[in-house]
Amino acid sequence: MSLATWLGFGSRGTGASVGRSVPSLPAQSRAGGVPGRTAYSPKLRAPSDLALQAIPSGRVFAGRSFTPSASPGPGPVAKPVPSPAEEAAQRTAAVFKARRRAARWSAFTRVMKWLVPALVVASLAAMLWFSPVFAVRAGDIEVLGLGGWIQRPDVSKVLAKDVGVPLIRLSPGNTERRLMALSAVKSASVSRAWPTGLVVELEPRVAAAAVQDGEGFVLLDAEANPVVRVDAAPEGLPVIAVPLTDGNKRTVEAVLRVASAMPSWLSGQVATIGAETEDTVAFTLANGVQVIWGDSSSVALKAAAVEVLLNQPDVHSIDVTAPDFPVVR
């Protein structure tokens, strides 16, 4: 006899009932038992109860499985409720965290407020300093004051050194000094004309007299500065009969002061002018009359006396060294 037959289960394969049956146990009252289940008295043990205890859990027996129910685990644990002090501490920590974040952002914005303009200015400065876009162009240079003894080719040669230089790097003072190195230029002023131009203003030297130097002549201004060298003395310009030497420099300057201070009607008639000392300036007019001028003082009074005495007949020499008492010979 098999164990299944002994326990009272019928055969599944043939559907035949087992001949031996297990006596039923009386059920407990519904008041003391579990509703819906049949309770067995602990005093009565059927042979099947002893067998069920010996069957391992999860083993299939006679087509049925038996698995003892798992014991219930611990239930969900409730989160502890923070105390008011803990809540205040959490809020304080959150406030300080927000303040630190705001302080970092404020510092970042302050840095960017100065950094971005600084980068823009640096970029523009680099472009102005190195870029050829703002370099000086020859066609954008305007020169004022040309004429007389100042020749355009000489000025253009000086300004050619500035062509192609970024305008911001150009030194107007250096350009002015190079221009004033030209003997015919008395003063020069250079200013930038953005984006690529220059404005050059020149003041020429005015020749007051000519002095012979070898086979040619050197024109001098009133300060005895050489203006230009020419082959022949210009018409209407007095010729100084004093050689240009270091020992005669003060004498030449005195002669030039007299020549430049004369009124135009008189200086135009002077053929030659010279002196042995600073106080003995004398000149010869184109009509042959000799004028003893003296020093370079009282130019207007001496010129007026010469104008009056030239109208006298048979005048060969006029001495205006003392203009209040001129002497005519």
Secondary structure, 3 states (H helix, E strand, C coil): CCHHHHHCCCCCCCCCCCCCCCCCCCCCCCCCCCCCCCCCCCCCCCHHHHHHHHCCCCCEECCEECCCCCCCCCCCCCCCCCCHHHHHHHHHHHHHHHHHHHHHHHHHHHHHHHHHHHHHHHHHHHHHHHCHHHECCHHHEEEECCECCECHHHHHHHHHHHCCCEHHHCCHHHHHHHHHCCCCEEEEEEEEECCCEEEEEEEECCCCEEEEECCEEEEECCCCCEEEEECCCCCCCCEECCCCCHHHHHHHHHHHHHHHHCCHHHHCCEEEEEECCCCCEEEEECCCCEEEEECCCCHHHHHHHHHHHCCCCCCCEEECCCCCCCEEC
